[in-house]
């Protein structure tokens, strides 16, 4: 059975992938979204910094609205994991759990996966906003609370310093055996940030997060893990696409990777993990994808053709 042929395959059904799908469908392009159902946006209890929602919006509600919008323009969404992306002339062959298809162009919107802290009941703690990952997203909502950052290295120290703008009570929790640069510890002292070493894991106690170290217990209103993330860029890098030092894909001003015809948008590209950034990437990528495809000329409606022939006949009479 021959592979299904489409204009663009979008791998990833988060804000970037769904926004690109809406744009491409409105350009009258044949597009399929392949989604594993693991969008990082689904873990957002409520976002207050995404434009247009002054009262906030949950990640799942935003995703549902985007899916509804895409469906209204005929976008086909396939709940499936993509196992491989292979060169195909022209374009790419996309192999997934439910089969395979051939696409002239591909947009990767596969995002990232945060490395979780050692903690029982983590999902519930995230839903209850006791564990948060993005201080850029919701640092404002943590104003004047007792905040902790759990992680090692300069990234964790930088996150703690960033949050110091929102609260006078910020603590850096360092995992057992984690190294620390002297400059980071000096920066913590200068900013008035406490440092607690030898923290093994996080525990929930009611509506707070508790940790122990050296026989002492400490409680916090919320904790930001800073353990890094895995960038889902492997499919592109296996095709030769260039990545930066943290694994994000390098793209040009049109969101095209260093592999011709392969585009990327959202967290898989940017280290600024924001929905507004992802949707901006998607609009740029989708528009260039449309312009890169063969011209799509709308066929005249039969009644229009008949009317034109009648006009010609009258003019020739």
N, C-alpha and C positions, 0 to 999 in steps of 0.2 A: 504494500500500500504506500503511495507516495506521501512525502511529508506535506503537511499543511503549509502554505506559503502566505506570509503576511508582510506588511510594511515594517512593523517594529514590534519586537518582543520586549516587554518591560519586566525585569526580574526584581521583584520586591513590591509589596503592596502597602507600603507606609505612605506618609504624606508626600514624599518626593515622587514615588512611582505613580500614585493615583492622580496627582496634579498633572504630571506629564501625560497620563492617559486621557484626561479630560481635554487638554490642549490638542493632542493628536487626533482624537475623535472629532473635535470641532473643526479640524483641518480636513475632515473626511478621509482619514487614513485608517487602514486596517491594523488594529492594535490588540494585543493580548497581554494581560497582566498575569504573571505567574507568582503566586504568593504562598509562602510557607506558613503564614499566620503568626509570625513571631516579631512583628514590628515593635521596636523599642518604644514607640509612641503609646502602645497599649498599656505601658506601665505608669503612665502619667496620671496621678490621681485627679489633678486639676491644674491647668495652665492658665496663668493670668498675664502672660506677656506675649501671647499670640494675638496679632492685631485683629480688631473687630469683635472681640469677646470681652467686654469690660467686666462682666461678672464671672469670667473664667469658663473653661470648657475642659471636660475630661478627654484624655487621649482616645478612649474607645468611642466616645460620641463624635469626635472629630473624624476618626477613621470611618465610622458608619456613614457620616454625612458625605464624605468624599466618595465612598463606594456607591452611594445612592446617586450622586451627581454623575459619576462615570457611567453607571448603568443606564441613565437616561439618554446618553449619547451612543448607546450600543456597544460599549466596551465589554469584551468578554473577559471574565476573571476566572482563572483556574486555580483551585486550591491544590498546590503541588510543589514539591521540592525540585529544584533544578539540580541535576547531578553532573551535567557537563555542558560546556559551551565550546563548540568546535567550528573552525573555519569551513565555509561552504561557498561555492561560487554560483551566484553572488551572495554575499552576506555571511550568515551564521546558521548553524544547526543547533537548536536548543533541545537538549534531552532532559525530560522530567519524568516524574513518577507515573504520569498518566499517558505518556507517549513522547512524541517529539514534533517539532515544527521548524520550518525554515523561515528566517526573517532577514530582510535586506539589511536592517540596522537593529542594534540592541542597546537598550538603556539599562545599566545596572543601578539599582536603588536598594542595595542589599544591606546597607547600614552597618552597625556595630553591635557587639554584645558586651555589656559591662561585666567585668569579673566580680563575682559576688563575694561578700564578706562571709566568714564562717559564722553562721547563725541559724538556729532553728526557727521556723515560722517566718522566714524572710519575706515571702510574698505578701503575707498579711501585714507585716510591718511597713512595707512599701505602700500598700493600699491605704494604710492609716496615717501615712506621711511621717512616720517615725524614722524611716530610712529613706534618704533622698540622694539622687546622683548628680543633680545639676544645679549648682548655686547660681549660675547665670539665669536659669529659669525661675527659681523660687527663693533665692536668697532674701528677697524683700519680705516674703512671707515668714521668714525666720527671724525677723527683727526682734531684738531684745530677748531672744530665747537662749537657753543654755545649749550651745552647739559643740559637737565634736566632729573631727575629721579622722577617719581611720585609714591609715596607709603609710607606705614608706617612701622615702626619697623626696626630691624637690617638688614633684607634682603635688604630693599631699601637703607639703609645707606651703606651696603657693595657693592651694585651695583654702587652707586655714587662714592665710593672710588676707585673701579675697573676702572671706566671710567676716573678718574683723571689722569691716565697714558697716556691718549690720548688727553686731552685738559686741558688748564689752566682755562677754563670757564665752570664749572660744578655746577649745583644747585640742591638741594634736595627739591622737592615740597611735603609738607606733607598735607594729607587730613584733613579736618575739624575734630577736636576731636581726632586725632591720638596721642597716647602716644609716648613718646620718652625716651629711656634710656639715662641718663646723659653721659654715656660713648660714645654713638653714636654721641651726639652733640659735645662732646669734640673732637672726631675723625674728625668730619667735619671741625671744626675750625683749627685743626692742618694741615689738608690737603688743606686748602684754599677753601673749598666748601661752598657756600652760602646756607642758609636754609630759605625757605619761608613757613610759616604756613597758615592754614585755606584756602587751595585751594579746591574749590568745583568741578570744572570740567575743561576739556580742550576744547579749541576752535581753529579752523583753521582760519588763516587769510592769504590768498595767499599761499605762500610757507613756512609759519612759523606756530608755535603753540603758542597760547596766553593763559595766565591765569591771573586771577585777585585775589587780596588779600588785604583786608583793604583799598579798594578804589584805589589801585595802579595796573597798568597793566604791565605785563612782557611778553616778547616774546623770543622764542627759535628756533634754527634751527631744533631740533628734541627732542623727549621725549621718554624715556624708562619707560613704566609702570612696577611697581614692586608690584603687588597686589596678587601674588601667583597664583596657578593653581590647577585644579582638576585632579587628577590622575585617569585614567579609569581602575582601578584594581578591581572594585566591583564584576565582574563575578568570578574572581579567589578567592577573599576573602570570598565570599559566599560558596565556596567549601572547605574553611578552609585554604587556602593559607596564609602564614604569610606576613605581610607588615611592612614597617618601619614607623618612626614617621611622615613622610610626605605622606604616602600612597603608596609608590613605593613597588613593589613586591620583596621579598627576593628570590634570586636564588643561585644555586650552581655553580661550575665552568663550568658546561655544559648548563647553563641557565635554568635549571629545577627548578620550584618552589617547595615548600614543599609538594605539591600535586603530587604524582607520575603520570607521563605521561603528565603533564601540564607544558609547557615551556613559557617563556616570553622574549621579546627582545625590545630594544629601550627605549623611554622615560618612559614607564610604569615600567621600572626597575631602570633606572639611573637618578640621579639628574643632571648629565652633559648632557644637551639636545643638542646633536650633531649628525648629520647624520652619520659621520664616526663611532661614537660609536655604533649607532643603527645597521649599516650594519655589524660591527664586531660581535655584539651579534648574529645577524641572521646567520652568517656563522657557528659560534660555535654551536648554537642550532640545525640548520638543519643537521649538520654532526652527532651530537649525536642522533637526532631523527632517522636518517637513520640507524645508528648502533643498535639502540634499537628495531627496527622493525624486524619481521621475515626475514630471509635471502631471498634476491631477486635474483634468479638464472635465467639467460637469457636462454630461450629455444633455442635449436639448430635449424637453418634454415633447411627446408626440403631437400634442395639440398645438404647441408652439411651432413645430416644423410645418404642420398643415397650414397654419395661419401665414407663415412666411411664404410658402409656395403659392398660396392664394394671392398674396400681395404682389408676388412676382408676375403672376398671370394677369392681374389687373393692370400692372404697369406696362406689360407687353402688348396689351390689347389696343 
